[in-house]
Amino acid sequence: MSEAHGSRLPRHAHVLLNMELGAERRVMDALREVPSVIEAWRVYGVYDAVIKVRAETPAELSDAVARLRRIAGVRSTLTLIPIEGFER
């Protein structure tokens, strides 16, 4: 079970990506090269992809998101940091 408590940062965050039309394959290929990306899923809906990023500290999370934002074809990001939950 994994839970976030107090000021402890969870070891992951989810990042929602919007991509430029036609850049989906290029962005997904670039995500494979980012060591902090542990999962990446193309999705239908308002966002084009859901990315799971591993980060041990707020600084690592900031660096990881900044790297995602620099990928050619990424238009915008929305970062979700878990505050409570569980895994099976």
Z-matrix of the N, CA and C atoms (Angstrom, degrees):
N
C 1 1.437
C 2 1.519 1 108.52
N 3 1.327 2 116.63 1 142.56
C 4 1.457 3 121.69 2 -179.45
C 5 1.520 4 108.77 3 -126.94
N 6 1.318 5 116.70 4 123.14
C 7 1.454 6 120.67 5 178.62
C 8 1.510 7 109.76 6 -134.08
N 9 1.328 8 115.64 7 152.90
C 10 1.454 9 121.37 8 174.82
C 11 1.517 10 108.15 9 -104.72
N 12 1.325 11 116.17 10 133.31
C 13 1.456 12 120.80 11 -179.64
C 14 1.513 13 109.38 12 -135.64
N 15 1.322 14 116.56 13 143.30
C 16 1.448 15 121.03 14 174.41
C 17 1.513 16 112.06 15 55.98
N 18 1.342 17 115.86 16 -134.43
C 19 1.459 18 120.49 17 -176.79
C 20 1.526 19 112.30 18 -90.36
N 21 1.312 20 118.25 19 -1.07
C 22 1.460 21 121.60 20 -179.75
C 23 1.528 22 109.97 21 -67.12
N 24 1.297 23 115.66 22 125.01
C 25 1.462 24 121.03 23 177.87
C 26 1.519 25 108.83 24 -79.25
N 27 1.334 26 118.20 25 130.56
C 28 1.465 27 118.84 26 173.18
C 29 1.523 28 108.96 27 -57.52
N 30 1.300 29 116.46 28 158.92
C 31 1.459 30 119.98 29 -178.36
C 32 1.511 31 113.17 30 -80.47
N 33 1.316 32 116.89 31 7.59
C 34 1.459 33 119.50 32 177.20
C 35 1.524 34 110.25 33 -151.26
N 36 1.311 35 114.31 34 164.96
C 37 1.464 36 122.58 35 172.70
C 38 1.524 37 105.83 36 -144.47
N 39 1.314 38 115.62 37 159.13
C 40 1.457 39 120.74 38 174.51
C 41 1.520 40 107.99 39 -107.63
N 42 1.314 41 115.70 40 139.12
C 43 1.461 42 121.31 41 178.80
C 44 1.520 43 107.27 42 -123.28
N 45 1.313 44 116.18 43 124.90
C 46 1.463 45 122.09 44 175.69
C 47 1.519 46 107.42 45 -92.95
N 48 1.328 47 116.73 46 132.05
C 49 1.468 48 121.44 47 -177.49
C 50 1.515 49 111.56 48 -115.84
N 51 1.320 50 116.28 49 140.38
C 52 1.453 51 122.93 50 163.41
C 53 1.514 52 107.04 51 -106.92
N 54 1.334 53 116.10 52 134.75
C 55 1.462 54 121.39 53 -177.28
C 56 1.524 55 110.08 54 -118.39
N 57 1.326 56 114.53 55 157.02
C 58 1.458 57 119.67 56 172.60
C 59 1.526 58 109.06 57 -68.07
N 60 1.303 59 116.24 58 145.28
C 61 1.456 60 121.49 59 178.47
C 62 1.524 61 109.62 60 -58.09
N 63 1.316 62 116.20 61 128.50
C 64 1.454 63 121.78 62 179.44
C 65 1.516 64 114.38 63 88.86
N 66 1.339 65 117.82 64 -5.53
C 67 1.475 66 120.77 65 -177.81
C 68 1.526 67 112.18 66 -97.77
N 69 1.318 68 117.67 67 3.44
C 70 1.464 69 121.00 68 -172.05
C 71 1.533 70 113.11 69 -56.87
N 72 1.305 71 118.48 70 -49.95
C 73 1.465 72 121.30 71 -178.05
C 74 1.521 73 110.63 72 -64.08
N 75 1.329 74 116.95 73 -44.42
C 76 1.466 75 121.51 74 -179.68
C 77 1.528 76 111.10 75 -61.18
N 78 1.340 77 116.91 76 -42.92
C 79 1.464 78 120.86 77 179.32
C 80 1.526 79 110.41 78 -66.29
N 81 1.325 80 117.69 79 -45.15
C 82 1.462 81 120.35 80 179.99
C 83 1.535 82 110.51 81 -61.74
N 84 1.321 83 117.67 82 -39.12
C 85 1.465 84 120.58 83 177.09
C 86 1.525 85 110.66 84 -64.28
N 87 1.325 86 117.43 85 -41.04
C 88 1.468 87 121.68 86 179.26
C 89 1.524 88 110.93 87 -65.79
N 90 1.325 89 117.53 88 -35.63
C 91 1.468 90 120.95 89 179.55
C 92 1.522 91 111.39 90 -63.07
N 93 1.327 92 117.25 91 -31.44
C 94 1.475 93 121.30 92 178.08
C 95 1.532 94 111.76 93 -62.20
N 96 1.319 95 116.93 94 -23.31
C 97 1.465 96 122.01 95 -177.08
C 98 1.526 97 113.11 96 -90.69
N 99 1.328 98 118.22 97 -3.03
C 100 1.467 99 121.86 98 -178.37
C 101 1.529 100 108.12 99 -94.66
N 102 1.342 101 118.61 100 112.41
C 103 1.466 102 120.96 101 -174.66
C 104 1.531 103 114.16 102 -59.25
N 105 1.306 104 118.53 103 -31.64
C 106 1.468 105 120.54 104 -177.79
C 107 1.522 106 113.09 105 -77.18
N 108 1.336 107 118.12 106 -12.83
C 109 1.464 108 121.61 107 177.80
C 110 1.522 109 108.18 108 -80.90
N 111 1.359 110 115.92 109 116.71
C 112 1.460 111 119.77 110 -178.94
C 113 1.527 112 112.42 111 -104.77
N 114 1.331 113 117.22 112 -16.93
C 115 1.472 114 122.81 113 173.07
C 116 1.515 115 108.34 114 -150.55
N 117 1.323 116 115.96 115 147.85
C 118 1.461 117 121.51 116 174.99
C 119 1.521 118 108.17 117 -147.52
N 120 1.311 119 116.11 118 126.84
C 121 1.465 120 121.83 119 -177.33
C 122 1.521 121 109.86 120 -130.97
N 123 1.337 122 117.14 121 126.98
C 124 1.467 123 120.50 122 168.44
C 125 1.512 124 106.88 123 -74.87
N 126 1.318 125 117.01 124 140.64
C 127 1.463 126 121.77 125 -177.65
C 128 1.527 127 109.84 126 -137.65
N 129 1.321 128 115.24 127 160.58
C 130 1.461 129 121.63 128 171.15
C 131 1.511 130 108.13 129 -94.65
N 132 1.324 131 116.84 130 149.17
C 133 1.454 132 120.70 131 177.89
C 134 1.515 133 110.87 132 130.02
N 135 1.303 134 115.35 133 -156.98
C 136 1.466 135 121.91 134 -177.42
C 137 1.528 136 110.98 135 -64.71
N 138 1.328 137 117.19 136 -35.08
C 139 1.462 138 122.02 137 178.93
C 140 1.516 139 109.43 138 -105.80
N 141 1.327 140 115.96 139 157.84
C 142 1.466 141 121.55 140 -176.89
C 143 1.521 142 113.46 141 -96.09
N 144 1.343 143 116.77 142 -21.87
C 145 1.460 144 119.74 143 -178.58
C 146 1.521 145 109.98 144 -154.89
N 147 1.331 146 114.91 145 151.67
C 148 1.458 147 123.10 146 172.99
C 149 1.527 148 106.02 147 -117.88
N 150 1.316 149 115.62 148 124.51
C 151 1.452 150 122.11 149 -176.11
C 152 1.524 151 108.61 150 -117.33
N 153 1.327 152 117.51 151 134.24
C 154 1.459 153 121.99 152 173.63
C 155 1.523 154 107.06 153 -104.55
N 156 1.336 155 115.03 154 123.06
C 157 1.458 156 122.23 155 -175.21
C 158 1.521 157 109.21 156 -115.41
N 159 1.320 158 117.10 157 134.19
C 160 1.461 159 121.65 158 174.43
C 161 1.520 160 108.02 159 -89.87
N 162 1.347 161 116.03 160 131.98
C 163 1.465 162 121.37 161 177.75
C 164 1.520 163 108.58 162 -151.17
N 165 1.319 164 116.35 163 128.22
C 166 1.463 165 121.24 164 -179.21
C 167 1.529 166 112.28 165 -88.42
N 168 1.331 167 116.73 166 -24.64
C 169 1.467 168 121.04 167 -177.45
C 170 1.524 169 109.45 168 -136.11
N 171 1.327 170 116.68 169 162.02
C 172 1.473 171 118.62 170 175.11
C 173 1.530 172 111.95 171 -58.01
N 174 1.324 173 117.82 172 -36.54
C 175 1.466 174 120.35 173 179.21
C 176 1.530 175 110.95 174 -64.27
N 177 1.334 176 117.38 175 -41.91
C 178 1.470 177 120.47 176 177.42
C 179 1.525 178 110.91 177 -62.79
N 180 1.331 179 116.91 178 -40.00
C 181 1.464 180 120.17 179 178.46
C 182 1.523 181 110.01 180 -63.59
N 183 1.323 182 116.36 181 -45.21
C 184 1.462 183 120.59 182 179.02
C 185 1.527 184 110.88 183 -59.25
N 186 1.327 185 116.97 184 -45.03
C 187 1.464 186 120.83 185 179.03
C 188 1.530 187 111.40 186 -63.46
N 189 1.333 188 116.58 187 -42.12
C 190 1.463 189 120.52 188 -179.57
C 191 1.528 190 111.25 189 -63.27
N 192 1.314 191 116.86 190 -45.64
C 193 1.474 192 120.21 191 -179.97
C 194 1.523 193 110.09 192 -66.01
N 195 1.323 194 117.23 193 -40.11
C 196 1.465 195 119.97 194 177.84
C 197 1.529 196 110.46 195 -60.21
N 198 1.324 197 116.84 196 -40.07
C 199 1.468 198 120.19 197 178.50
C 200 1.522 199 110.95 198 -64.87
N 201 1.336 200 117.45 199 -41.46
C 202 1.467 201 120.39 200 177.41
C 203 1.519 202 110.84 201 -61.32
N 204 1.322 203 117.03 202 -41.76
C 205 1.465 204 121.23 203 -177.56
C 206 1.528 205 112.25 204 -66.25
N 207 1.343 206 117.25 205 -23.74
C 208 1.476 207 121.02 206 179.87
C 209 1.526 208 113.08 207 -83.92
N 210 1.323 209 118.07 208 -8.33
C 211 1.471 210 119.93 209 179.75
C 212 1.524 211 109.01 210 -67.14
N 213 1.321 212 116.10 211 128.55
C 214 1.466 213 121.32 212 178.16
C 215 1.520 214 109.45 213 -58.28
N 216 1.312 215 116.97 214 127.95
C 217 1.458 216 122.12 215 179.77
C 218 1.515 217 113.94 216 102.53
N 219 1.331 218 117.92 217 -12.62
C 220 1.472 219 120.94 218 175.64
C 221 1.525 220 107.66 219 -83.55
N 222 1.323 221 115.85 220 121.65
C 223 1.471 222 120.63 221 -179.36
C 224 1.519 223 112.49 222 -90.51
N 225 1.350 224 117.16 223 -39.96
C 226 1.457 225 120.08 224 -179.08
C 227 1.519 226 109.57 225 -159.74
N 228 1.338 227 115.17 226 162.32
C 229 1.458 228 121.16 227 177.98
C 230 1.525 229 109.07 228 -134.95
N 231 1.320 230 114.63 229 155.96
C 232 1.461 231 122.77 230 171.52
C 233 1.518 232 106.12 231 -137.06
N 234 1.339 233 117.13 232 118.82
C 235 1.459 234 121.62 233 -175.94
C 236 1.518 235 110.48 234 -98.81
N 237 1.335 236 115.46 235 131.01
C 238 1.462 237 122.90 236 179.12
C 239 1.518 238 108.10 237 -115.57
N 240 1.335 239 116.56 238 118.79
C 241 1.458 240 121.91 239 179.47
C 242 1.519 241 107.59 240 -105.99
N 243 1.329 242 118.11 241 119.11
C 244 1.462 243 120.75 242 -178.16
C 245 1.532 244 111.48 243 -63.31
N 246 1.333 245 114.96 244 143.38
C 247 1.465 246 119.46 245 176.19
C 248 1.535 247 111.44 246 -114.97
N 249 1.330 248 116.25 247 -20.42
C 250 1.460 249 120.21 248 177.92
C 251 1.511 250 108.20 249 -163.21
N 252 1.322 251 117.58 250 147.43
C 253 1.451 252 118.78 251 177.76
C 254 1.512 253 112.42 252 166.20
N 255 1.313 254 115.40 253 -169.69
C 256 1.469 255 121.41 254 178.81
C 257 1.511 256 109.27 255 -151.73
N 258 1.325 257 114.42 256 161.26
C 259 1.461 258 121.35 257 174.32
C 260 1.515 259 107.49 258 -127.00
N 261 1.289 260 116.92 259 147.28
C 262 1.471 261 121.39 260 176.13
C 263 1.512 262 109.10 261 -102.23
